[in-house]
Amino acid sequence: MSKPVILCVDDERNILTSLKEQLRRRFQSQYLIETVESGEEALEILTEFMESATDMPVVIADQIMPGMKGDELLKEIHIISPK
């Protein structure tokens, strides 16, 4: 079984890069750190991880993004994966 995943979602690449580096320094031995730039991408990657039975206990999402806002994304994720 693979490591659980922390997913970071933000439309600003520099924010994602910085956040990923900070999380990697602290949690690299325990978690995979994945980043995507939109809510739509987040839902796609969530589906892929669910199909491979990879746990995703944490999603960090920016609120203000084009297309899908952070709270909308988290609501969708909760519907798909309530735990």
C-alpha positions as CSV (number, residue, x, y, z in Angstrom):
1,M,0.0,0.0,0.0
2,S,1.3,3.4,-0.9
3,K,1.7,6.4,1.4
4,P,-1.4,8.6,2.1
5,V,-1.6,11.8,0.1
6,I,-1.8,15.5,1.1
7,L,-3.4,17.4,-1.8
8,C,-2.8,21.1,-2.3
9,V,-5.0,23.1,-4.6
10,D,-4.2,26.7,-5.7
11,D,-4.2,28.5,-9.0
12,E,-1.0,30.3,-8.2
13,R,2.0,28.1,-9.0
14,N,4.4,30.0,-6.6
15,I,2.1,29.3,-3.7
16,L,1.9,25.6,-4.6
17,T,5.7,25.4,-4.9
18,S,6.3,27.0,-1.5
19,L,3.6,25.0,0.2
20,K,4.8,21.7,-1.3
21,E,8.3,22.4,-0.1
22,Q,7.3,23.2,3.4
23,L,5.1,20.1,3.7
24,R,7.7,17.9,2.1
25,R,10.3,19.0,4.7
26,R,8.0,18.1,7.6
27,F,6.0,15.1,6.2
28,Q,8.0,13.5,3.4
29,S,8.5,10.2,5.2
30,Q,4.8,9.9,6.0
31,Y,2.9,11.4,3.1
32,L,3.1,12.0,-0.7
33,I,2.5,15.7,-1.4
34,E,0.6,16.4,-4.6
35,T,-0.4,19.7,-6.1
36,V,-2.9,20.8,-8.7
37,E,-4.0,24.2,-10.0
38,S,-7.8,23.9,-10.1
39,G,-10.7,22.3,-8.5
40,E,-11.4,20.2,-11.6
41,E,-7.9,18.8,-11.5
42,A,-8.3,18.0,-7.8
43,L,-11.5,16.0,-8.4
44,E,-9.7,14.0,-11.2
45,I,-6.7,13.2,-9.0
46,L,-9.0,12.3,-6.1
47,T,-10.8,9.8,-8.3
48,E,-7.4,8.3,-9.4
49,F,-6.2,7.9,-5.9
50,M,-9.6,6.4,-4.8
51,E,-9.4,3.8,-7.6
52,S,-5.9,2.8,-6.4
53,A,-7.1,2.6,-2.8
54,T,-4.7,5.4,-1.8
55,D,-5.9,7.4,1.2
56,M,-6.1,11.2,1.0
57,P,-6.7,12.4,4.5
58,V,-5.9,16.1,3.9
59,V,-6.8,18.6,1.2
60,I,-5.6,22.2,1.4
61,A,-7.5,24.4,-1.0
62,D,-7.3,28.1,-1.8
63,Q,-10.7,29.8,-1.6
64,I,-10.5,32.2,-4.6
65,M,-9.8,30.3,-7.8
66,P,-11.3,30.5,-11.3
67,G,-14.0,28.0,-12.1
68,M,-14.5,26.4,-8.7
69,K,-14.0,28.1,-5.4
70,G,-12.2,26.3,-2.5
71,D,-15.4,25.7,-0.4
72,E,-17.2,24.3,-3.4
73,L,-14.3,21.9,-4.0
74,L,-14.3,20.7,-0.4
75,K,-18.0,20.1,-0.5
76,E,-17.6,18.0,-3.7
77,I,-14.8,16.1,-2.1
78,H,-16.9,15.4,1.0
79,I,-19.7,14.0,-1.2
80,I,-17.3,11.7,-3.1
81,S,-15.3,10.7,-0.1
82,P,-17.1,11.5,3.2
83,K,-14.3,10.2,5.4
